[in-house]
């Protein structure tokens, strides 16, 4: 299974912000849309990603307050990215090794979407469930060999 297949199932709704967006406004969008990340775009290019991890760091740096800074101050400006052709097993490995819950999907310089740890887990579970059903159907329909007497 490839990243492109996960994006097809997930859909193409994508939320982006600019680096100059106030961190408080970005958090409001995340809460309002019930999302865990926002892709940061600048002049049409990927500039970074803001996830709840960076928001927690901002709160920590500001002694329990979100502060008045911009997204640029807190975003991950070198996010790990994947392509539509990346295999899901590779995505799983990358997410686990780098502790990344959200990965932008890029086709050259074009942002196609974001996949989350949840999206990957759901896709793998559904694929395994389908495979399990097919195997059970195959076993039920197993031809009975006639015994030679």
JOBEL-V469446 format. One line per field, one symbol per residue. psi: psi as a letter, one per 40 degrees, with the letter a starting at -180 (. if undefined). burial: b if it has 9 or more other ideal C-beta (glycine too) atoms within 8 Angstrom, else e. A space follows every 10 residues. Layout:
# JOBEL-V469446
psi->???
burial->???
This chain:
# JOBEL-V469446
psi->iidddddddd ifhhhiiide hhdddddddd ddefieihhh ihfeihdaih iddddddddd dffeidieii dddeihegih iiidehiddd dddddddefh ehhihhgbeh hdahiidddd dddddddddd dddddddddd ehhhhhih.
burial->ebbebbbeeb eeeebbbbbe bbbebbbebb eeeeeebbbb beeeebbbbb beebbebbbe ebeeebbeeb bbebbbeebe bbbbebbbeb bbebbeeeeb bbbbbbeeee bbbbbbeebb eebbeebeee eeeeeeeeee eeeeeeeee
